[in-house]
C-alpha cells in the first residue's frame, strides 16, 4: 500500500461479469464545462468523450442551440451524436434558466464584417537546454538525500485509498470499468495497515488479497520503499539526464534510470487462481521528476524490462505521483495517485489509485466513511507540460517556497543545503537505457 510493505503487483484472470456503473448526474452548464474542458485539453478522442457523455444523466433540457454551439467550438461528430441522444432524452424537462454556451466563441466567424482586422504573432518558446554535468550531479545528490530520508519525518496519519479498476480483454485501449474499491489506510509508528470497506458502492469488510478473485490488477505496496530502492547503493542504478518538464505548475528536472535484474527488487506476481501463483524479479527502468533546487521527488515512472517470455505478464508500467497534503495543519509530500498498466496475453489491465482525505492518526473515530467513491482527480493534476524559456529569454524560477519535503527537517524548520553529490550513481553519459519523453498512460 503506502509506506512500509514491499510493493507487490498481482494480475489475476478475469472470471466475473463487469460491474454495472451508475449514471452520473449533471446539469447543462456542467455538461458544457466538461465538453469545453475536453476540447481545450485534447486528452481524449472524440469517441472516448462520446462514450462518457452517453453515461450521463441530465437534470435539465438540452437544446439544439447548445449542441450547435458546442459543435461550432469543436465537438466531434460522435460527441455531437451523443449530445443529440441526450437532447431526445431530456425533451420533456425544463430548460436551464440561462444560456450555458453564451460566449463570443459561439458568434459567427466573419472577419470581413468584423471591422478593422487585427493580427497577432505567436512564436514557440525555445526549450531549456540541459544542465551541465556538474549541475546534474548536484541535482542527483539532492534527489538521493530526499529519497533515502523520505519517511523519517512523516507523521502518523490515516487516509482513504480509492482504486478504480479497468480491463480490456482484447489487448487494445478500449478499457471497461470493472469496479471501484475504497480502503481505509493507516500509518502509525512506521507501520501501515489498510482495510477495504467498500466495493462498487456496497459496504464490505475485507482486504485486497481476498478481492483477487474479482479479477483485474490488484496492487499493494509501499511507495516510499520504491523511491528509496532506486537510490540505494546496492541497486547500482545508472542515471542519465532526460528533459525539463512542468508538473502541477512547477519546473521539474527529469532523469532516466536503469537497474538490472541482478540488483533489482522490483517484483511482478501473476495469479491465475488459488494455488496458481508465479512471481519474478525483473530489471526495470523509468523516469524521476524532481525539484532541481530541493530534490523533492514528485513523480516516478517504472517500466519492467527483460520479462521472460515464459512469464504470463508481458508488460508492466507504473507511474506514481506525490503532492502536498495537509495533515493536522502541516504540509507533507505524500502519495497522490498511482497508475498501473499491465498486459497478460491479450488482456490489458489498468488500476488508477488515488489517496484522499489525509488526517492525523487517532481521529478515525470522528470520520464517517461513505460507500460511494469521490469523483476522479482532474487531469490537470497529473498532466505534464513542457518547460520552456520565458519571452525574456530566462527560465521561470521553480516554486520551492510552497513545499516542505518529508526528507528534510520537521515542518517549520528551515531546510539545510544538500550534501555534495559525491556518492550518487554514474553520470548520464554511461546510460544505455536513455528514455524518450513517455507517452501518457492509455485512457
One Martini backbone bead per residue (centre of mass of N, CA, C, O) as a GRO file, in nm:
protein
  443
    1UNK     BB    1   0.084   0.042  -0.030
    2UNK     BB    2   0.247   0.299   0.113
    3UNK     BB    3   0.515   0.264   0.344
    4UNK     BB    4   0.654  -0.054   0.413
    5UNK     BB    5   0.578  -0.241   0.210
    6UNK     BB    6   0.620  -0.438  -0.040
    7UNK     BB    7   0.591  -0.414  -0.360
    8UNK     BB    8   0.296  -0.555  -0.523
    9UNK     BB    9   0.189  -0.752  -0.807
   10UNK     BB   10  -0.138  -0.851  -0.928
   11UNK     BB   11  -0.258  -1.077  -1.187
   12UNK     BB   12  -0.586  -1.171  -1.281
   13UNK     BB   13  -0.815  -1.364  -1.381
   14UNK     BB   14  -1.122  -1.339  -1.544
   15UNK     BB   15  -1.457  -1.443  -1.392
   16UNK     BB   16  -1.634  -1.187  -1.404
   17UNK     BB   17  -1.857  -0.965  -1.431
   18UNK     BB   18  -1.935  -0.661  -1.500
   19UNK     BB   19  -1.979  -0.374  -1.351
   20UNK     BB   20  -2.213  -0.158  -1.268
   21UNK     BB   21  -2.292   0.180  -1.362
   22UNK     BB   22  -2.369   0.471  -1.255
   23UNK     BB   23  -2.510   0.752  -1.329
   24UNK     BB   24  -2.424   1.077  -1.401
   25UNK     BB   25  -2.507   1.385  -1.280
   26UNK     BB   26  -2.617   1.680  -1.470
   27UNK     BB   27  -2.604   1.982  -1.589
   28UNK     BB   28  -2.566   2.181  -1.856
   29UNK     BB   29  -2.326   2.347  -1.755
   30UNK     BB   30  -2.148   2.103  -1.681
   31UNK     BB   31  -2.140   1.983  -1.961
   32UNK     BB   32  -2.009   2.223  -2.104
   33UNK     BB   33  -1.752   2.228  -1.932
   34UNK     BB   34  -1.658   1.948  -2.010
   35UNK     BB   35  -1.635   1.983  -2.317
   36UNK     BB   36  -1.444   2.228  -2.312
   37UNK     BB   37  -1.218   2.086  -2.159
   38UNK     BB   38  -1.165   1.866  -2.371
   39UNK     BB   39  -1.099   2.060  -2.606
   40UNK     BB   40  -0.854   2.196  -2.464
   41UNK     BB   41  -0.679   1.934  -2.377
   42UNK     BB   42  -0.679   1.682  -2.575
   43UNK     BB   43  -0.691   1.376  -2.419
   44UNK     BB   44  -0.940   1.284  -2.596
   45UNK     BB   45  -1.140   1.133  -2.794
   46UNK     BB   46  -1.434   1.148  -2.945
   47UNK     BB   47  -1.522   0.866  -2.856
   48UNK     BB   48  -1.460   0.892  -2.550
   49UNK     BB   49  -1.650   1.129  -2.497
   50UNK     BB   50  -1.909   0.992  -2.597
   51UNK     BB   51  -1.914   0.761  -2.394
   52UNK     BB   52  -1.943   0.945  -2.147
   53UNK     BB   53  -2.202   1.101  -2.227
   54UNK     BB   54  -2.390   0.842  -2.234
   55UNK     BB   55  -2.367   0.820  -1.901
   56UNK     BB   56  -2.537   1.057  -1.866
   57UNK     BB   57  -2.757   1.261  -1.645
   58UNK     BB   58  -2.987   1.493  -1.689
   59UNK     BB   59  -3.168   1.781  -1.525
   60UNK     BB   60  -3.199   1.909  -1.815
   61UNK     BB   61  -3.257   2.067  -2.100
   62UNK     BB   62  -3.137   1.998  -2.424
   63UNK     BB   63  -3.046   2.201  -2.680
   64UNK     BB   64  -2.972   2.278  -3.003
   65UNK     BB   65  -2.797   2.526  -2.949
   66UNK     BB   66  -2.592   2.392  -2.765
   67UNK     BB   67  -2.494   2.187  -2.972
   68UNK     BB   68  -2.407   2.390  -3.192
   69UNK     BB   69  -2.203   2.543  -3.019
   70UNK     BB   70  -2.019   2.297  -2.960
   71UNK     BB   71  -1.960   2.233  -3.254
   72UNK     BB   72  -1.829   2.515  -3.317
   73UNK     BB   73  -1.599   2.453  -3.084
   74UNK     BB   74  -1.526   2.117  -3.170
   75UNK     BB   75  -1.717   1.901  -3.162
   76UNK     BB   76  -1.758   1.592  -3.248
   77UNK     BB   77  -1.963   1.367  -3.405
   78UNK     BB   78  -1.996   1.167  -3.166
   79UNK     BB   79  -2.063   1.379  -2.954
   80UNK     BB   80  -2.309   1.498  -3.096
   81UNK     BB   81  -2.473   1.237  -3.097
   82UNK     BB   82  -2.482   1.210  -2.788
   83UNK     BB   83  -2.625   1.483  -2.742
   84UNK     BB   84  -2.882   1.414  -2.904
   85UNK     BB   85  -2.970   1.189  -2.714
   86UNK     BB   86  -3.002   1.377  -2.470
   87UNK     BB   87  -3.211   1.559  -2.593
   88UNK     BB   88  -3.432   1.338  -2.619
   89UNK     BB   89  -3.435   1.261  -2.309
   90UNK     BB   90  -3.499   1.592  -2.227
   91UNK     BB   91  -3.761   1.711  -2.368
   92UNK     BB   92  -3.953   1.724  -2.090
   93UNK     BB   93  -3.779   1.927  -1.968
   94UNK     BB   94  -3.643   2.189  -1.823
   95UNK     BB   95  -3.484   2.454  -1.892
   96UNK     BB   96  -3.248   2.652  -1.844
   97UNK     BB   97  -3.208   2.982  -1.712
   98UNK     BB   98  -2.948   2.979  -1.900
   99UNK     BB   99  -2.694   3.027  -2.130
  100UNK     BB  100  -2.425   2.806  -2.131
  101UNK     BB  101  -2.294   2.906  -2.436
  102UNK     BB  102  -2.232   3.189  -2.387
  103UNK     BB  103  -2.016   3.333  -2.636
  104UNK     BB  104  -1.798   3.464  -2.859
  105UNK     BB  105  -1.733   3.176  -2.983
  106UNK     BB  106  -2.046   3.148  -3.104
  107UNK     BB  107  -1.991   3.340  -3.308
  108UNK     BB  108  -1.960   3.427  -3.610
  109UNK     BB  109  -1.709   3.387  -3.855
  110UNK     BB  110  -1.650   3.741  -3.966
  111UNK     BB  111  -1.395   3.933  -4.064
  112UNK     BB  112  -1.519   4.138  -4.266
  113UNK     BB  113  -1.754   4.244  -4.052
  114UNK     BB  114  -1.550   4.319  -3.795
  115UNK     BB  115  -1.364   4.516  -3.922
  116UNK     BB  116  -1.070   4.576  -3.817
  117UNK     BB  117  -0.808   4.398  -3.853
  118UNK     BB  118  -0.617   4.160  -3.670
  119UNK     BB  119  -0.287   4.071  -3.540
  120UNK     BB  120  -0.090   3.782  -3.444
  121UNK     BB  121   0.212   3.658  -3.285
  122UNK     BB  122   0.322   3.319  -3.257
  123UNK     BB  123   0.573   3.170  -3.057
  124UNK     BB  124   0.796   2.925  -2.995
  125UNK     BB  125   0.942   2.834  -2.726
  126UNK     BB  126   1.231   2.750  -2.613
  127UNK     BB  127   1.410   2.520  -2.488
  128UNK     BB  128   1.574   2.396  -2.224
  129UNK     BB  129   1.871   2.336  -2.148
  130UNK     BB  130   2.074   2.131  -2.019
  131UNK     BB  131   2.252   2.062  -1.769
  132UNK     BB  132   2.536   2.031  -1.650
  133UNK     BB  133   2.723   1.793  -1.495
  134UNK     BB  134   2.737   1.938  -1.222
  135UNK     BB  135   2.434   1.996  -1.189
  136UNK     BB  136   2.337   1.706  -1.213
  137UNK     BB  137   2.488   1.602  -0.964
  138UNK     BB  138   2.347   1.787  -0.763
  139UNK     BB  139   2.056   1.692  -0.810
  140UNK     BB  140   2.106   1.390  -0.745
  141UNK     BB  141   2.190   1.443  -0.455
  142UNK     BB  142   1.917   1.558  -0.362
  143UNK     BB  143   1.747   1.311  -0.439
  144UNK     BB  144   1.888   1.106  -0.259
  145UNK     BB  145   1.838   1.241   0.014
  146UNK     BB  146   1.534   1.241  -0.008
  147UNK     BB  147   1.477   0.933  -0.053
  148UNK     BB  148   1.637   0.819   0.207
  149UNK     BB  149   1.442   1.038   0.398
  150UNK     BB  150   1.131   1.037   0.352
  151UNK     BB  151   1.004   0.884   0.628
  152UNK     BB  152   1.119   1.026   0.892
  153UNK     BB  153   0.887   1.288   0.902
  154UNK     BB  154   0.641   1.138   0.917
  155UNK     BB  155   0.336   1.115   1.019
  156UNK     BB  156   0.069   1.005   1.165
  157UNK     BB  157  -0.186   0.845   0.955
  158UNK     BB  158  -0.481   0.886   0.754
  159UNK     BB  159  -0.662   0.734   0.469
  160UNK     BB  160  -0.792   0.714   0.133
  161UNK     BB  161  -0.837   0.449  -0.094
  162UNK     BB  162  -0.879   0.469  -0.453
  163UNK     BB  163  -0.986   0.202  -0.672
  164UNK     BB  164  -0.969   0.184  -1.026
  165UNK     BB  165  -1.092  -0.064  -1.251
  166UNK     BB  166  -0.952  -0.199  -1.562
  167UNK     BB  167  -1.035  -0.352  -1.888
  168UNK     BB  168  -0.892  -0.534  -2.185
  169UNK     BB  169  -0.945  -0.840  -2.357
  170UNK     BB  170  -0.813  -0.718  -2.662
  171UNK     BB  171  -0.539  -0.544  -2.650
  172UNK     BB  172  -0.630  -0.253  -2.609
  173UNK     BB  173  -0.785   0.090  -2.542
  174UNK     BB  174  -1.080  -0.040  -2.436
  175UNK     BB  175  -1.183   0.034  -2.148
  176UNK     BB  176  -1.337  -0.130  -1.862
  177UNK     BB  177  -1.519  -0.118  -1.591
  178UNK     BB  178  -1.503  -0.336  -1.276
  179UNK     BB  179  -1.430  -0.129  -1.032
  180UNK     BB  180  -1.455   0.004  -0.684
  181UNK     BB  181  -1.223   0.076  -0.423
  182UNK     BB  182  -1.230   0.112  -0.062
  183UNK     BB  183  -0.974   0.227   0.175
  184UNK     BB  184  -0.828   0.210   0.488
  185UNK     BB  185  -0.547   0.406   0.594
  186UNK     BB  186  -0.260   0.338   0.805
  187UNK     BB  187   0.003   0.533   0.985
  188UNK     BB  188   0.208   0.387   1.254
  189UNK     BB  189   0.516   0.382   1.356
  190UNK     BB  190   0.594   0.262   1.054
  191UNK     BB  191   0.308   0.133   1.024
  192UNK     BB  192   0.077  -0.047   0.823
  193UNK     BB  193  -0.284  -0.022   0.733
  194UNK     BB  194  -0.555  -0.197   0.555
  195UNK     BB  195  -0.917  -0.156   0.463
  196UNK     BB  196  -1.181  -0.272   0.310
  197UNK     BB  197  -1.521  -0.096   0.277
  198UNK     BB  198  -1.565  -0.080  -0.050
  199UNK     BB  199  -1.770  -0.225  -0.326
  200UNK     BB  200  -1.934  -0.076  -0.557
  201UNK     BB  201  -2.103   0.085  -0.316
  202UNK     BB  202  -2.050  -0.151  -0.104
  203UNK     BB  203  -2.040  -0.259   0.202
  204UNK     BB  204  -1.725  -0.383   0.335
  205UNK     BB  205  -1.509  -0.650   0.499
  206UNK     BB  206  -1.178  -0.647   0.379
  207UNK     BB  207  -0.921  -0.743   0.155
  208UNK     BB  208  -0.727  -0.742  -0.126
  209UNK     BB  209  -0.674  -1.050  -0.157
  210UNK     BB  210  -0.987  -1.131  -0.146
  211UNK     BB  211  -1.032  -0.971  -0.434
  212UNK     BB  212  -0.891  -1.137  -0.663
  213UNK     BB  213  -1.147  -1.299  -0.788
  214UNK     BB  214  -1.257  -1.040  -0.950
  215UNK     BB  215  -1.026  -0.915  -1.091
  216UNK     BB  216  -0.760  -0.771  -1.208
  217UNK     BB  217  -0.557  -0.534  -1.083
  218UNK     BB  218  -0.353  -0.579  -0.790
  219UNK     BB  219  -0.227  -0.336  -0.554
  220UNK     BB  220   0.056  -0.334  -0.339
  221UNK     BB  221   0.245  -0.106  -0.130
  222UNK     BB  222   0.556   0.093  -0.111
  223UNK     BB  223   0.652   0.409  -0.213
  224UNK     BB  224   0.902   0.470  -0.041
  225UNK     BB  225   1.073   0.216  -0.121
  226UNK     BB  226   1.086   0.263  -0.422
  227UNK     BB  227   1.242   0.525  -0.405
  228UNK     BB  228   1.485   0.425  -0.234
  229UNK     BB  229   1.595   0.185  -0.416
  230UNK     BB  230   1.710   0.355  -0.649
  231UNK     BB  231   1.941   0.497  -0.437
  232UNK     BB  232   2.068   0.258  -0.346
  233UNK     BB  233   2.376   0.124  -0.371
  234UNK     BB  234   2.280  -0.185  -0.438
  235UNK     BB  235   2.139  -0.100  -0.718
  236UNK     BB  236   2.318   0.039  -0.933
  237UNK     BB  237   2.221   0.288  -1.072
  238UNK     BB  238   2.156   0.438  -1.392
  239UNK     BB  239   2.200   0.770  -1.487
  240UNK     BB  240   2.013   1.025  -1.680
  241UNK     BB  241   1.938   1.266  -1.879
  242UNK     BB  242   1.627   1.402  -2.024
  243UNK     BB  243   1.431   1.652  -1.901
  244UNK     BB  244   1.224   1.912  -1.895
  245UNK     BB  245   0.944   2.007  -1.675
  246UNK     BB  246   0.587   2.048  -1.604
  247UNK     BB  247   0.438   2.006  -1.269
  248UNK     BB  248   0.196   2.157  -1.120
  249UNK     BB  249   0.362   2.441  -1.196
  250UNK     BB  250   0.647   2.291  -1.182
  251UNK     BB  251   0.972   2.261  -1.216
  252UNK     BB  252   1.140   1.974  -1.371
  253UNK     BB  253   1.377   1.731  -1.323
  254UNK     BB  254   1.459   1.474  -1.565
  255UNK     BB  255   1.539   1.135  -1.504
  256UNK     BB  256   1.695   0.851  -1.597
  257UNK     BB  257   1.682   0.486  -1.540
  258UNK     BB  258   1.873   0.177  -1.438
  259UNK     BB  259   1.800  -0.171  -1.329
  260UNK     BB  260   1.912  -0.464  -1.289
  261UNK     BB  261   1.827  -0.787  -1.198
  262UNK     BB  262   2.073  -0.825  -0.988
  263UNK     BB  263   1.954  -0.535  -0.826
  264UNK     BB  264   1.663  -0.601  -0.805
  265UNK     BB  265   1.315  -0.554  -0.631
  266UNK     BB  266   1.122  -0.591  -0.870
  267UNK     BB  267   0.795  -0.728  -0.868
  268UNK     BB  268   0.598  -0.995  -1.024
  269UNK     BB  269   0.259  -1.109  -0.991
  270UNK     BB  270   0.083  -1.414  -1.085
  271UNK     BB  271  -0.278  -1.494  -1.077
  272UNK     BB  272  -0.507  -1.764  -1.175
  273UNK     BB  273  -0.543  -1.879  -0.879
  274UNK     BB  274  -0.565  -2.093  -0.648
  275UNK     BB  275  -0.228  -2.204  -0.631
  276UNK     BB  276  -0.158  -1.998  -0.892
  277UNK     BB  277   0.164  -1.878  -0.866
  278UNK     BB  278   0.374  -1.610  -0.997
  279UNK     BB  279   0.728  -1.497  -0.956
  280UNK     BB  280   0.929  -1.203  -1.033
  281UNK     BB  281   1.243  -1.046  -1.101
  282UNK     BB  282   1.315  -0.733  -1.254
  283UNK     BB  283   1.408  -0.524  -1.458
  284UNK     BB  284   1.437  -0.153  -1.459
  285UNK     BB  285   1.288   0.153  -1.570
  286UNK     BB  286   1.283   0.529  -1.598
  287UNK     BB  287   1.140   0.815  -1.424
  288UNK     BB  288   1.243   1.132  -1.260
  289UNK     BB  289   1.077   1.389  -1.075
  290UNK     BB  290   1.241   1.702  -0.979
  291UNK     BB  291   1.347   1.940  -0.778
  292UNK     BB  292   1.637   2.123  -0.843
  293UNK     BB  293   1.659   2.266  -0.540
  294UNK     BB  294   1.560   2.000  -0.336
  295UNK     BB  295   1.476   1.694  -0.458
  296UNK     BB  296   1.187   1.671  -0.486
  297UNK     BB  297   0.967   1.401  -0.544
  298UNK     BB  298   0.674   1.382  -0.783
  299UNK     BB  299   0.782   1.147  -0.987
  300UNK     BB  300   0.744   0.795  -1.094
  301UNK     BB  301   0.873   0.567  -1.338
  302UNK     BB  302   0.790   0.225  -1.429
  303UNK     BB  303   0.972  -0.032  -1.625
  304UNK     BB  304   0.958  -0.340  -1.724
  305UNK     BB  305   1.232  -0.558  -1.811
  306UNK     BB  306   1.312  -0.859  -1.935
  307UNK     BB  307   1.073  -1.044  -1.962
  308UNK     BB  308   0.993  -1.348  -1.968
  309UNK     BB  309   0.818  -1.531  -2.205
  310UNK     BB  310   0.699  -1.744  -1.990
  311UNK     BB  311   0.561  -1.514  -1.867
  312UNK     BB  312   0.243  -1.387  -1.858
  313UNK     BB  313   0.372  -1.114  -1.823
  314UNK     BB  314   0.474  -0.850  -2.062
  315UNK     BB  315   0.363  -0.587  -1.904
  316UNK     BB  316   0.490  -0.308  -1.682
  317UNK     BB  317   0.339   0.002  -1.569
  318UNK     BB  318   0.435   0.284  -1.354
  319UNK     BB  319   0.279   0.574  -1.186
  320UNK     BB  320   0.395   0.814  -0.946
  321UNK     BB  321   0.233   1.056  -0.736
  322UNK     BB  322   0.324   1.359  -0.565
  323UNK     BB  323   0.192   1.568  -0.290
  324UNK     BB  324   0.052   1.803  -0.116
  325UNK     BB  325  -0.052   1.776   0.228
  326UNK     BB  326  -0.280   1.807   0.498
  327UNK     BB  327  -0.162   1.750   0.845
  328UNK     BB  328  -0.251   1.911   1.106
  329UNK     BB  329  -0.139   2.195   0.955
  330UNK     BB  330   0.066   2.034   0.779
  331UNK     BB  331   0.308   1.986   0.525
  332UNK     BB  332   0.312   1.703   0.295
  333UNK     BB  333   0.465   1.455   0.100
  334UNK     BB  334   0.237   1.248  -0.077
  335UNK     BB  335   0.053   1.028  -0.206
  336UNK     BB  336  -0.185   1.065  -0.485
  337UNK     BB  337  -0.100   0.873  -0.745
  338UNK     BB  338  -0.165   0.558  -0.919
  339UNK     BB  339  -0.048   0.393  -1.227
  340UNK     BB  340  -0.149   0.074  -1.363
  341UNK     BB  341  -0.001  -0.128  -1.631
  342UNK     BB  342  -0.108  -0.441  -1.784
  343UNK     BB  343   0.006  -0.749  -1.961
  344UNK     BB  344  -0.183  -1.062  -2.043
  345UNK     BB  345  -0.173  -1.143  -2.327
  346UNK     BB  346  -0.487  -1.001  -2.424
  347UNK     BB  347  -0.472  -0.861  -2.148
  348UNK     BB  348  -0.569  -0.548  -2.009
  349UNK     BB  349  -0.464  -0.356  -1.720
  350UNK     BB  350  -0.611  -0.101  -1.491
  351UNK     BB  351  -0.497   0.125  -1.236
  352UNK     BB  352  -0.648   0.380  -1.022
  353UNK     BB  353  -0.481   0.540  -0.744
  354UNK     BB  354  -0.611   0.714  -0.471
  355UNK     BB  355  -0.532   0.973  -0.221
  356UNK     BB  356  -0.739   1.063   0.053
  357UNK     BB  357  -0.804   1.224   0.337
  358UNK     BB  358  -0.590   1.335   0.519
  359UNK     BB  359  -0.502   1.238   0.863
  360UNK     BB  360  -0.470   1.215   1.179
  361UNK     BB  361  -0.390   0.992   1.389
  362UNK     BB  362  -0.690   0.918   1.590
  363UNK     BB  363  -0.955   1.038   1.407
  364UNK     BB  364  -1.141   0.801   1.303
  365UNK     BB  365  -1.398   0.823   1.493
  366UNK     BB  366  -1.483   1.105   1.324
  367UNK     BB  367  -1.531   0.928   1.066
  368UNK     BB  368  -1.733   0.907   0.773
  369UNK     BB  369  -1.778   0.628   0.572
  370UNK     BB  370  -1.847   0.600   0.248
  371UNK     BB  371  -1.940   0.406  -0.039
  372UNK     BB  372  -1.877   0.637  -0.222
  373UNK     BB  373  -1.695   0.765  -0.465
  374UNK     BB  374  -1.511   0.999  -0.567
  375UNK     BB  375  -1.412   1.194  -0.788
  376UNK     BB  376  -1.188   1.228  -1.002
  377UNK     BB  377  -0.908   1.352  -1.076
  378UNK     BB  378  -0.782   1.593  -1.238
  379UNK     BB  379  -0.569   1.614  -1.510
  380UNK     BB  380  -0.407   1.868  -1.413
  381UNK     BB  381  -0.252   1.696  -1.182
  382UNK     BB  382  -0.090   1.497  -1.421
  383UNK     BB  383  -0.005   1.688  -1.641
  384UNK     BB  384   0.237   1.736  -1.865
  385UNK     BB  385   0.460   2.007  -1.928
  386UNK     BB  386   0.648   2.211  -2.080
  387UNK     BB  387   0.978   2.354  -2.066
  388UNK     BB  388   1.049   2.703  -2.102
  389UNK     BB  389   1.124   2.988  -2.207
  390UNK     BB  390   1.081   3.295  -2.176
  391UNK     BB  391   1.042   3.596  -2.347
  392UNK     BB  392   1.326   3.694  -2.198
  393UNK     BB  393   1.522   3.420  -2.184
  394UNK     BB  394   1.419   3.303  -1.915
  395UNK     BB  395   1.359   3.113  -1.657
  396UNK     BB  396   1.138   2.977  -1.453
  397UNK     BB  397   1.112   2.976  -1.131
  398UNK     BB  398   1.094   2.760  -0.903
  399UNK     BB  399   0.859   2.642  -0.670
  400UNK     BB  400   0.987   2.621  -0.327
  401UNK     BB  401   0.806   2.754  -0.088
  402UNK     BB  402   0.553   2.540  -0.060
  403UNK     BB  403   0.746   2.301   0.010
  404UNK     BB  404   0.769   2.025   0.242
  405UNK     BB  405   0.999   1.799   0.294
  406UNK     BB  406   1.020   1.476   0.436
  407UNK     BB  407   1.353   1.467   0.426
  408UNK     BB  408   1.352   1.691   0.613
  409UNK     BB  409   1.300   1.875   0.840
  410UNK     BB  410   1.070   1.964   1.021
  411UNK     BB  411   0.816   2.147   1.023
  412UNK     BB  412   0.944   2.488   1.036
  413UNK     BB  413   1.223   2.404   0.937
  414UNK     BB  414   1.481   2.492   0.783
  415UNK     BB  415   1.642   2.414   0.510
  416UNK     BB  416   1.915   2.239   0.416
  417UNK     BB  417   2.177   2.178   0.255
  418UNK     BB  418   2.312   1.972   0.047
  419UNK     BB  419   2.513   1.738  -0.021
  420UNK     BB  420   2.743   1.629  -0.193
  421UNK     BB  421   2.735   1.417  -0.498
  422UNK     BB  422   2.962   1.180  -0.455
  423UNK     BB  423   2.741   0.915  -0.413
  424UNK     BB  424   2.634   0.893  -0.675
  425UNK     BB  425   2.564   0.780  -0.958
  426UNK     BB  426   2.613   0.758  -1.259
  427UNK     BB  427   2.631   0.914  -1.531
  428UNK     BB  428   2.456   0.965  -1.831
  429UNK     BB  429   2.684   0.870  -2.045
  430UNK     BB  430   2.643   0.543  -1.941
  431UNK     BB  431   2.344   0.521  -2.051
  432UNK     BB  432   2.159   0.267  -2.237
  433UNK     BB  433   1.845   0.373  -2.119
  434UNK     BB  434   1.742   0.602  -2.270
  435UNK     BB  435   1.456   0.804  -2.255
  436UNK     BB  436   1.187   0.911  -2.372
  437UNK     BB  437   0.919   1.079  -2.370
  438UNK     BB  438   0.644   0.978  -2.226
  439UNK     BB  439   0.355   0.862  -2.270
  440UNK     BB  440   0.053   0.845  -2.191
  441UNK     BB  441  -0.159   0.667  -2.048
  442UNK     BB  442  -0.405   0.475  -2.106
  443UNK     BB  443  -0.769   0.553  -2.162
   0.00000   0.00000   0.00000
